[in-house]
Amino acid sequence: MAVTQSEHIRRAIALRDQRPLAVKFLDWIRSRPEGGIAVLFFLVQLTCIVAALLWPDSFRYLSEALWAQGTMKSDTSSAYKWEDESTRGNYRWQDFNKEAQAQFIQDVFSGGFLSTPSANAAGPISAGIAPLLFATNDPATPVKLEQAKKIFADLQQGKIDRSLFTDNANGYFSEQALADFAAGLGPLGQPQSFTQTGQSLRGGMIGRSYLIRFPQKTIRAWTYEMPDGKLEQYQIAVVN
């Protein structure tokens, strides 16, 4: 008995409808790639969320990063902008969403200082955050920071308080050296920020490093303090 074309089509449709669900799903993906990609992306996200719930220690960053992306406004790139965190009421870098934290750390350690494209963002925000990022447990830090600021301001004027330094350091700061410091540092004016960025021990001395930001220049300074509190070194170098 001959099979008509219409009967053949009906049988093909019936066989197609009898396919297992998994086969139907795969065929649907192949016939609609954009829908399939969206479904696969959703499944990957769902898998990550479930894994984060089952193994929170291993997936803590991933789950929080996904949450940050999912709860940001329509412009998902906002999740990566730590500069926008102040508008959300977050002024400590520890309170940023995980995506913004990662970008902040990357910016901080790009050359050892904040290097954002926005001068406005790199001003008040970084000035408030950097001390938290580089905070130490040394109770003397605030006093030593003010001392370092005062010495720097004096160098801009070509002078120092010699009672703060050892004989070796006073020998280094000759009248010619002070004149050179004044000529190089004086025109920079008042720094935008002056932040301690590190502390260490070397040969019985306490070393402290600082980052000094100006509108067009960034300077690194470091000191070495003897056990009696006097400074053996106060060095300065231009970062950029």
TIKOL-681376 format. One record per residue: chain; x, y, z of N, C-alpha, C in turn. Coordinates in nm, 3 decimals, m for minus. Layout:
TIKOL-681376
KOLLO  chaine     n_xx     n_yy     n_zz    ca_xx    ca_yy    ca_zz     c_xx     c_yy     c_zz
KOLLO       A        X        Y        Z        X        Y        Z        X        Y        Z
...
//
This chain:
TIKOL-681376
KOLLO  chaine     n_xx     n_yy     n_zz    ca_xx    ca_yy    ca_zz     c_xx     c_yy     c_zz
KOLLO       A    0.086   m0.120    0.000    0.000    0.000    0.000    0.089    0.125    0.000
KOLLO       A    0.068    0.215   m0.091    0.150    0.334   m0.102    0.118    0.433    0.010
KOLLO       A    0.221    0.500    0.057    0.205    0.600    0.164    0.210    0.737    0.100
KOLLO       A    0.106    0.814    0.121    0.102    0.949    0.065    0.201    1.040    0.138
KOLLO       A    0.232    1.153    0.077    0.326    1.248    0.137    0.272    1.303    0.267
KOLLO       A    0.142    1.332    0.271    0.084    1.386    0.394    0.089    1.285    0.507
KOLLO       A    0.068    1.156    0.476    0.077    1.053    0.579    0.219    1.042    0.629
KOLLO       A    0.314    1.053    0.540    0.455    1.047    0.579    0.490    1.161    0.674
KOLLO       A    0.436    1.277    0.646    0.463    1.393    0.733    0.400    1.373    0.870
KOLLO       A    0.277    1.319    0.871    0.211    1.295    1.000    0.290    1.196    1.084
KOLLO       A    0.344    1.091    1.022    0.423    0.992    1.096    0.551    1.056    1.150
KOLLO       A    0.614    1.142    1.069    0.737    1.209    1.114    0.710    1.298    1.235
KOLLO       A    0.596    1.367    1.230    0.560    1.454    1.343    0.531    1.372    1.467
KOLLO       A    0.464    1.258    1.450    0.433    1.171    1.564    0.561    1.118    1.626
KOLLO       A    0.657    1.075    1.540    0.785    1.025    1.592    0.861    1.137    1.665
KOLLO       A    0.852    1.256    1.611    0.921    1.367    1.677    0.862    1.394    1.814
KOLLO       A    0.729    1.386    1.825    0.664    1.412    1.953    0.694    1.304    2.056
KOLLO       A    0.737    1.184    2.010    0.766    1.074    2.100    0.911    1.076    2.152
KOLLO       A    0.988    1.174    2.109    1.127    1.180    2.153    1.134    1.200    2.305
KOLLO       A    1.241    1.145    2.367    1.262    1.172    2.511    1.276    1.321    2.536
KOLLO       A    1.245    1.361    2.658    1.248    1.502    2.693    1.388    1.561    2.673
KOLLO       A    1.492    1.486    2.710    1.629    1.536    2.694    1.661    1.563    2.548
KOLLO       A    1.615    1.473    2.460    1.640    1.492    2.317    1.566    1.614    2.267
KOLLO       A    1.441    1.633    2.313    1.365    1.751    2.273    1.437    1.879    2.317
KOLLO       A    1.491    1.876    2.438    1.561    1.994    2.489    1.684    2.027    2.405
KOLLO       A    1.763    1.924    2.372    1.882    1.946    2.291    1.846    1.994    2.151
KOLLO       A    1.741    1.936    2.095    1.696    1.981    1.963    1.649    2.127    1.967
KOLLO       A    1.584    2.162    2.077    1.538    2.300    2.092    1.657    2.396    2.098
KOLLO       A    1.763    2.355    2.168    1.883    2.438    2.176    1.945    2.455    2.038
KOLLO       A    1.952    2.344    1.963    2.011    2.351    1.830    1.929    2.437    1.735
KOLLO       A    1.798    2.436    1.750    1.713    2.513    1.660    1.704    2.660    1.699
KOLLO       A    1.729    2.691    1.828    1.724    2.830    1.875    1.850    2.856    1.958
KOLLO       A    1.963    2.884    1.896    2.089    2.898    1.970    2.087    3.009    2.073
KOLLO       A    2.019    3.122    2.041    2.018    3.230    2.139    1.941    3.190    2.265
KOLLO       A    1.833    3.114    2.249    1.760    3.066    2.366    1.839    2.961    2.441
KOLLO       A    1.908    2.876    2.366    1.989    2.773    2.430    2.102    2.831    2.512
KOLLO       A    2.166    2.935    2.458    2.275    2.999    2.531    2.223    3.059    2.662
KOLLO       A    2.106    3.122    2.654    2.049    3.182    2.775    2.019    3.075    2.879
KOLLO       A    1.963    2.961    2.834    1.931    2.853    2.927    2.058    2.795    2.988
KOLLO       A    2.160    2.774    2.907    2.285    2.719    2.959    2.349    2.816    3.059
KOLLO       A    2.344    2.945    3.030    2.398    3.044    3.122    2.324    3.039    3.255
KOLLO       A    2.192    3.028    3.248    2.112    3.018    3.369    2.150    2.893    3.449
KOLLO       A    2.169    2.781    3.379    2.204    2.657    3.448    2.341    2.667    3.514
KOLLO       A    2.435    2.733    3.446    2.568    2.751    3.507    2.558    2.837    3.631
KOLLO       A    2.481    2.946    3.622    2.463    3.032    3.739    2.397    2.956    3.853
KOLLO       A    2.295    2.877    3.819    2.225    2.799    3.921    2.319    2.698    3.985
KOLLO       A    2.403    2.634    3.904    2.500    2.539    3.957    2.596    2.606    4.053
KOLLO       A    2.642    2.726    4.017    2.735    2.800    4.103    2.669    2.838    4.236
KOLLO       A    2.543    2.879    4.229    2.472    2.917    4.351    2.453    2.797    4.443
KOLLO       A    2.413    2.683    4.384    2.395    2.561    4.464    2.529    2.519    4.526
KOLLO       A    2.636    2.524    4.445    2.768    2.486    4.496    2.812    2.579    4.609
KOLLO       A    2.779    2.708    4.595    2.815    2.804    4.699    2.742    2.773    4.830
KOLLO       A    2.618    2.725    4.819    2.543    2.689    4.939    2.596    2.562    5.002
KOLLO       A    2.641    2.467    4.919    2.693    2.340    4.971    2.835    2.353    5.022
KOLLO       A    2.917    2.435    4.956    3.058    2.452    4.995    3.087    2.602    5.008
KOLLO       A    3.035    2.665    5.113    3.046    2.811    5.125    3.189    2.863    5.133
KOLLO       A    3.281    2.788    5.197    3.418    2.836    5.209    3.487    2.843    5.074
KOLLO       A    3.459    2.747    4.988    3.525    2.743    4.858    3.462    2.839    4.758
KOLLO       A    3.333    2.870    4.776    3.262    2.951    4.679    3.214    3.083    4.737
KOLLO       A    3.275    3.126    4.848    3.227    3.248    4.912    3.237    3.368    4.819
KOLLO       A    3.353    3.386    4.757    3.368    3.501    4.668    3.273    3.491    4.549
KOLLO       A    3.265    3.371    4.490    3.182    3.354    4.371    3.036    3.386    4.400
KOLLO       A    2.984    3.335    4.510    2.843    3.359    4.541    2.817    3.507    4.567
KOLLO       A    2.908    3.573    4.639    2.888    3.715    4.669    2.906    3.800    4.544
KOLLO       A    2.996    3.757    4.454    3.014    3.831    4.329    2.889    3.820    4.242
KOLLO       A    2.832    3.700    4.235    2.709    3.682    4.158    2.595    3.766    4.216
KOLLO       A    2.589    3.770    4.348    2.486    3.851    4.413    2.506    3.998    4.380
KOLLO       A    2.633    4.043    4.381    2.661    4.182    4.348    2.615    4.215    4.208
KOLLO       A    2.646    4.127    4.113    2.605    4.153    3.975    2.454    4.150    3.960
KOLLO       A    2.390    4.060    4.032    2.246    4.045    4.019    2.167    4.157    4.082
KOLLO       A    2.225    4.223    4.183    2.151    4.326    4.255    2.189    4.467    4.212
KOLLO       A    2.287    4.481    4.122    2.321    4.613    4.073    2.213    4.661    3.977
KOLLO       A    2.218    4.789    3.944    2.123    4.843    3.848    2.147    4.783    3.710
KOLLO       A    2.069    4.821    3.612    2.074    4.758    3.480    2.212    4.759    3.420
KOLLO       A    2.291    4.863    3.449    2.429    4.867    3.402    2.513    4.779    3.493
KOLLO       A    2.533    4.652    3.455    2.601    4.558    3.544    2.745    4.596    3.568
KOLLO       A    2.804    4.677    3.481    2.943    4.718    3.503    2.957    4.800    3.630
KOLLO       A    2.844    4.853    3.681    2.848    4.931    3.804    2.897    4.848    3.921
KOLLO       A    2.877    4.717    3.914    2.923    4.630    4.023    3.073    4.635    4.039
KOLLO       A    3.145    4.670    3.933    3.290    4.671    3.937    3.347    4.808    3.975
KOLLO       A    3.263    4.909    3.987    3.311    5.045    4.011    3.312    5.075    4.160
KOLLO       A    3.430    5.065    4.220    3.438    5.095    4.363    3.411    5.243    4.389
KOLLO       A    3.431    5.328    4.285    3.402    5.471    4.303    3.254    5.495    4.332
KOLLO       A    3.168    5.405    4.283    3.024    5.422    4.304    2.977    5.378    4.443
KOLLO       A    3.065    5.314    4.519    3.023    5.260    4.648    2.983    5.369    4.746
KOLLO       A    3.042    5.486    4.735    3.005    5.594    4.827    2.860    5.635    4.810
KOLLO       A    2.808    5.623    4.687    2.667    5.657    4.663    2.575    5.553    4.723
KOLLO       A    2.628    5.435    4.757    2.549    5.331    4.823    2.569    5.334    4.975
KOLLO       A    2.640    5.434    5.023    2.661    5.448    5.167    2.775    5.365    5.221
KOLLO       A    2.865    5.314    5.134    2.978    5.233    5.177    3.106    5.313    5.164
KOLLO       A    3.170    5.341    5.276    3.293    5.420    5.274    3.414    5.339    5.321
KOLLO       A    3.393    5.220    5.377    3.502    5.129    5.410    3.514    5.028    5.297
KOLLO       A    3.638    5.001    5.251    3.653    4.910    5.138    3.606    4.770    5.175
KOLLO       A    3.609    4.736    5.305    3.562    4.604    5.347    3.412    4.588    5.327
KOLLO       A    3.339    4.701    5.316    3.194    4.695    5.298    3.151    4.697    5.152
KOLLO       A    3.248    4.712    5.061    3.215    4.712    4.918    3.164    4.574    4.878
KOLLO       A    3.085    4.568    4.769    3.052    4.437    4.715    3.179    4.373    4.661
KOLLO       A    3.179    4.240    4.643    3.302    4.168    4.613    3.365    4.209    4.481
KOLLO       A    3.282    4.243    4.382    3.336    4.285    4.255    3.410    4.419    4.271
KOLLO       A    3.350    4.511    4.346    3.412    4.641    4.369    3.538    4.627    4.454
KOLLO       A    3.536    4.537    4.552    3.655    4.512    4.633    3.772    4.468    4.546
KOLLO       A    3.743    4.374    4.455    3.849    4.322    4.368    3.907    4.432    4.280
KOLLO       A    3.820    4.517    4.225    3.868    4.625    4.140    3.946    4.728    4.220
KOLLO       A    3.901    4.753    4.343    3.970    4.849    4.429    4.112    4.802    4.460
KOLLO       A    4.126    4.674    4.497    4.258    4.620    4.528    4.347    4.626    4.405
KOLLO       A    4.290    4.595    4.289    4.367    4.601    4.165    4.417    4.742    4.139
KOLLO       A    4.331    4.842    4.162    4.371    4.980    4.140    4.476    5.024    4.241
KOLLO       A    4.459    4.982    4.365    4.553    5.021    4.469    4.693    4.972    4.438
KOLLO       A    4.703    4.848    4.395    4.834    4.789    4.373    4.880    4.798    4.228
KOLLO       A    4.821    4.889    4.153    4.871    4.920    4.019    4.975    5.030    4.035
KOLLO       A    5.100    4.990    4.052    5.206    5.086    4.078    5.215    5.127    4.224
KOLLO       A    5.136    5.063    4.310    5.144    5.092    4.452    5.056    5.207    4.497
KOLLO       A    4.972    5.259    4.405    4.886    5.369    4.445    4.760    5.366    4.360
KOLLO       A    4.660    5.441    4.405    4.533    5.444    4.332    4.554    5.509    4.196
KOLLO       A    4.504    5.444    4.093    4.526    5.494    3.958    4.395    5.490    3.881
KOLLO       A    4.292    5.557    3.932    4.162    5.557    3.866    4.160    5.667    3.761
KOLLO       A    4.078    5.653    3.656    4.071    5.755    3.553    4.003    5.883    3.597
KOLLO       A    3.933    5.876    3.709    3.858    5.993    3.755    3.933    6.062    3.868
KOLLO       A    3.976    6.184    3.844    4.048    6.256    3.948    3.959    6.281    4.068
KOLLO       A    3.829    6.306    4.044    3.737    6.330    4.155    3.723    6.207    4.242
KOLLO       A    3.716    6.089    4.177    3.701    5.965    4.253    3.827    5.934    4.330
KOLLO       A    3.942    5.962    4.271    4.068    5.927    4.336    4.104    6.024    4.447
KOLLO       A    4.023    6.128    4.467    4.053    6.227    4.569    3.994    6.192    4.703
KOLLO       A    3.871    6.238    4.732    3.815    6.218    4.865    3.791    6.072    4.899
KOLLO       A    3.754    5.990    4.801    3.726    5.849    4.833    3.853    5.778    4.873
KOLLO       A    3.957    5.788    4.789    4.081    5.717    4.819    4.147    5.770    4.944
KOLLO       A    4.133    5.902    4.968    4.192    5.959    5.089    4.128    5.900    5.213
KOLLO       A    3.999    5.865    5.206    3.932    5.807    5.321    3.952    5.658    5.333
KOLLO       A    3.975    5.590    5.220    3.985    5.445    5.222    4.127    5.396    5.246
KOLLO       A    4.223    5.465    5.186    4.361    5.416    5.194    4.410    5.397    5.337
KOLLO       A    4.382    5.488    5.432    4.427    5.464    5.568    4.369    5.335    5.628
KOLLO       A    4.247    5.299    5.589    4.188    5.174    5.639    4.258    5.054    5.577
KOLLO       A    4.289    5.066    5.448    4.353    4.954    5.379    4.490    4.925    5.437
KOLLO       A    4.567    5.030    5.468    4.704    5.012    5.513    4.720    5.032    5.664
KOLLO       A    4.612    5.020    5.737    4.618    5.043    5.881    4.709    4.942    5.950
KOLLO       A    4.777    4.985    6.056    4.862    4.897    6.136    4.811    4.897    6.280
KOLLO       A    4.863    4.803    6.358    4.824    4.793    6.498    4.917    4.872    6.589
KOLLO       A    5.015    4.940    6.533    5.110    5.016    6.612    5.043    5.143    6.665
KOLLO       A    5.031    5.158    6.797    4.965    5.278    6.851    5.042    5.406    6.821
KOLLO       A    5.170    5.394    6.784    5.249    5.513    6.754    5.225    5.564    6.612
KOLLO       A    5.151    5.490    6.531    5.133    5.527    6.390    5.079    5.668    6.370
KOLLO       A    4.972    5.710    6.440    4.921    5.847    6.417    5.025    5.955    6.446
KOLLO       A    5.101    5.936    6.555    5.202    6.035    6.592    5.313    6.038    6.488
KOLLO       A    5.358    5.921    6.444    5.466    5.913    6.346    5.422    5.966    6.211
KOLLO       A    5.295    5.948    6.179    5.244    6.001    6.053    5.247    6.153    6.055
KOLLO       A    5.204    6.212    6.165    5.208    6.358    6.176    5.351    6.408    6.173
KOLLO       A    5.442    6.332    6.234    5.583    6.371    6.230    5.637    6.370    6.088
KOLLO       A    5.603    6.264    6.013    5.648    6.253    5.874    5.592    6.367    5.790
KOLLO       A    5.467    6.404    5.814    5.407    6.516    5.741    5.480    6.647    5.772
KOLLO       A    5.512    6.667    5.901    5.579    6.791    5.941    5.719    6.799    5.879
KOLLO       A    5.791    6.688    5.880    5.925    6.688    5.820    5.916    6.718    5.671
KOLLO       A    5.819    6.659    5.604    5.804    6.683    5.461    5.774    6.830    5.434
KOLLO       A    5.684    6.887    5.513    5.650    7.029    5.496    5.773    7.117    5.520
KOLLO       A    5.856    7.079    5.619    5.979    7.154    5.646    6.076    7.143    5.529
KOLLO       A    6.088    7.023    5.471    6.177    7.005    5.356    6.133    7.091    5.238
KOLLO       A    6.002    7.109    5.223    5.954    7.197    5.117    6.000    7.341    5.136
KOLLO       A    6.032    7.374    5.263    6.079    7.509    5.293    6.231    7.515    5.314
KOLLO       A    6.297    7.399    5.291    6.443    7.396    5.302    6.496    7.394    5.444
KOLLO       A    6.423    7.330    5.535    6.468    7.324    5.674    6.423    7.193    5.736
KOLLO       A    6.484    7.157    5.850    6.442    7.040    5.928    6.464    7.068    6.076
KOLLO       A    6.395    6.992    6.159    6.420    6.995    6.303    6.528    6.891    6.330
KOLLO       A    6.650    6.934    6.348    6.763    6.841    6.358    6.759    6.756    6.485
KOLLO       A    6.678    6.794    6.582    6.669    6.713    6.704    6.597    6.580    6.678
KOLLO       A    6.527    6.569    6.564    6.455    6.446    6.532    6.544    6.341    6.466
KOLLO       A    6.667    6.379    6.428    6.751    6.292    6.347    6.879    6.252    6.419
KOLLO       A    6.935    6.141    6.373    7.065    6.095    6.423    7.175    6.182    6.361
KOLLO       A    7.297    6.163    6.408    7.410    6.239    6.353    7.430    6.205    6.205
KOLLO       A    7.413    6.076    6.170    7.429    6.037    6.030    7.327    6.108    5.940
KOLLO       A    7.201    6.111    5.986    7.097    6.176    5.907    7.121    6.325    5.896
KOLLO       A    7.166    6.389    6.006    7.194    6.532    6.001    7.309    6.562    5.907
KOLLO       A    7.403    6.468    5.897    7.512    6.485    5.802    7.462    6.478    5.658
KOLLO       A    7.364    6.395    5.635    7.307    6.383    5.501    7.233    6.510    5.461
KOLLO       A    7.160    6.569    5.558    7.082    6.689    5.529    7.170    6.814    5.542
KOLLO       A    7.262    6.826    5.449    7.346    6.945    5.446    7.265    7.065    5.399
KOLLO       A    7.324    7.184    5.407    7.253    7.303    5.361    7.222    7.295    5.212
KOLLO       A    7.316    7.237    5.135    7.292    7.222    4.992    7.179    7.123    4.965
KOLLO       A    7.177    7.012    5.043    7.072    6.912    5.026    6.935    6.972    5.059
KOLLO       A    6.929    7.052    5.165    6.802    7.116    5.202    6.756    7.214    5.094
KOLLO       A    6.851    7.284    5.034    6.815    7.377    4.927    6.760    7.301    4.807
KOLLO       A    6.821    7.184    4.778    6.773    7.102    4.666    6.632    7.049    4.694
KOLLO       A    6.608    7.006    4.819    6.474    6.958    4.854    6.371    7.070    4.838
KOLLO       A    6.405    7.189    4.883    6.312    7.301    4.873    6.281    7.334    4.727
KOLLO       A    6.385    7.327    4.643    6.365    7.358    4.501    6.277    7.254    4.432
KOLLO       A    6.291    7.126    4.473    6.215    7.020    4.409    6.076    7.000    4.466
KOLLO       A    6.062    7.018    4.598    5.934    6.988    4.664    5.847    7.112    4.687
KOLLO       A    5.910    7.226    4.706    5.836    7.347    4.738    5.728    7.382    4.637
KOLLO       A    5.757    7.376    4.506    5.656    7.414    4.406    5.534    7.321    4.402
KOLLO       A    5.543    7.205    4.464    5.431    7.111    4.460    5.314    7.158    4.546
KOLLO       A    5.343    7.241    4.646    5.237    7.292    4.732    5.187    7.190    4.832
KOLLO       A    5.062    7.208    4.875    5.001    7.122    4.977    4.963    6.987    4.914
KOLLO       A    5.002    6.874    4.975    4.964    6.743    4.919    4.815    6.717    4.935
KOLLO       A    4.759    6.642    4.838    4.619    6.603    4.847    4.598    6.498    4.957
KOLLO       A    4.694    6.410    4.972    4.686    6.307    5.076    4.827    6.264    5.114
KOLLO       A    4.839    6.218    5.238    4.968    6.173    5.292    4.936    6.050    5.375
KOLLO       A    4.967    5.930    5.324    4.919    5.806    5.384    5.033    5.710    5.412
KOLLO       A    5.030    5.648    5.531    5.127    5.542    5.558    5.083    5.416    5.483
KOLLO       A    5.177    5.355    5.412    5.146    5.237    5.331    5.216    5.111    5.377
KOLLO       A    5.301    5.120    5.479    5.369    4.999    5.525    5.455    5.024    5.647
KOLLO       A    5.489    4.914    5.714    5.575    4.921    5.831    5.650    4.790    5.844
KOLLO       A    5.778    4.798    5.879    5.861    4.678    5.888    5.975    4.700    5.987
KOLLO       A    6.046    4.593    6.016    6.163    4.598    6.104    6.287    4.562    6.024
KOLLO       A    6.396    4.637    6.047    6.521    4.605    5.980    6.638    4.647    6.066
KOLLO       A    6.718    4.550    6.107    6.837    4.580    6.185    6.810    4.656    6.312
KOLLO       A    6.699    4.626    6.379    6.665    4.695    6.503    6.594    4.827    6.481
KOLLO       A    6.577    4.867    6.357    6.508    4.993    6.326    6.366    4.963    6.277
KOLLO       A    6.277    5.060    6.298    6.140    5.051    6.247    6.132    5.129    6.117
KOLLO       A    6.095    5.059    6.011    6.080    5.126    5.882    5.934    5.156    5.854
KOLLO       A    5.909    5.276    5.807    5.772    5.315    5.770    5.776    5.378    5.631
KOLLO       A    5.678    5.342    5.549    5.671    5.398    5.414    5.541    5.477    5.398
KOLLO       A    5.548    5.579    5.314    5.436    5.671    5.296    5.413    5.700    5.147
KOLLO       A    5.291    5.734    5.115    5.255    5.775    4.980    5.198    5.915    4.988
KOLLO       A    5.256    6.007    4.910    5.219    6.148    4.913    5.169    6.187    4.775
KOLLO       A    5.041    6.223    4.768    4.979    6.251    4.638    4.959    6.401    4.617
KOLLO       A    5.001    6.444    4.496    4.976    6.580    4.449    4.894    6.572    4.321
KOLLO       A    4.834    6.682    4.275    4.752    6.675    4.153    4.825    6.616    4.034
KOLLO       A    4.952    6.650    4.015    5.025    6.604    3.897    5.141    6.511    3.929
KOLLO       A    5.156    6.473    4.055    5.273    6.391    4.090    5.243    6.311    4.217
KOLLO       A    5.302    6.193    4.223    5.291    6.109    4.342    5.432    6.079    4.392
KOLLO       A    5.451    6.093    4.521    5.584    6.076    4.581    5.578    5.968    4.688
KOLLO       A    5.684    5.889    4.694    5.698    5.787    4.799    5.805    5.834    4.897
KOLLO       A    5.774    5.821    5.025    5.871    5.855    5.130    5.884    5.739    5.226
KOLLO       A    6.002    5.724    5.287    6.018    5.618    5.386    6.119    5.662    5.491
KOLLO       A    6.098    5.614    5.612    6.183    5.650    5.726    6.233    5.524    5.795
KOLLO       A    6.346    5.538    5.863    6.398    5.433    5.951    6.427    5.495    6.086
KOLLO       A    6.358    5.441    6.187    6.365    5.498    6.322    6.449    5.409    6.413
KOLLO       A    6.543    5.471    6.483    6.628    5.399    6.578    6.550    5.368    6.706
KOLLO       A    6.601    5.275    6.788    6.532    5.241    6.914    6.509    5.361    7.006
KOLLO       A    6.596    5.464    6.995    6.577    5.581    7.081    6.477    5.680    7.024
KOLLO       A    6.416    5.646    6.908    6.313    5.732    6.850    6.363    5.828    6.745
KOLLO       A    6.496    5.843    6.731    6.548    5.935    6.630    6.550    5.867    6.492
KOLLO       A    6.542    5.949    6.389    6.536    5.898    6.252    6.675    5.888    6.193
KOLLO       A    6.707    5.769    6.147    6.833    5.745    6.078    6.822    5.781    5.930
KOLLO       A    6.702    5.770    5.877    6.679    5.803    5.736    6.542    5.866    5.718
KOLLO       A    6.535    5.957    5.622    6.410    6.009    5.568    6.435    6.030    5.420
KOLLO       A    6.389    5.934    5.341    6.417    5.933    5.197    6.291    5.963    5.117
KOLLO       A    6.309    6.021    5.000    6.199    6.058    4.912    6.231    6.016    4.769
KOLLO       A    6.131    5.964    4.699    6.148    5.927    4.559    6.017    5.954    4.485
KOLLO       A    6.029    5.996    4.361    5.912    6.025    4.278    5.859    5.893    4.221
KOLLO       A    5.726    5.872    4.233    5.663    5.751    4.178    5.626    5.775    4.031
KOLLO       A    5.565    5.890    4.003    5.531    5.924    3.864    5.532    6.074    3.845
//
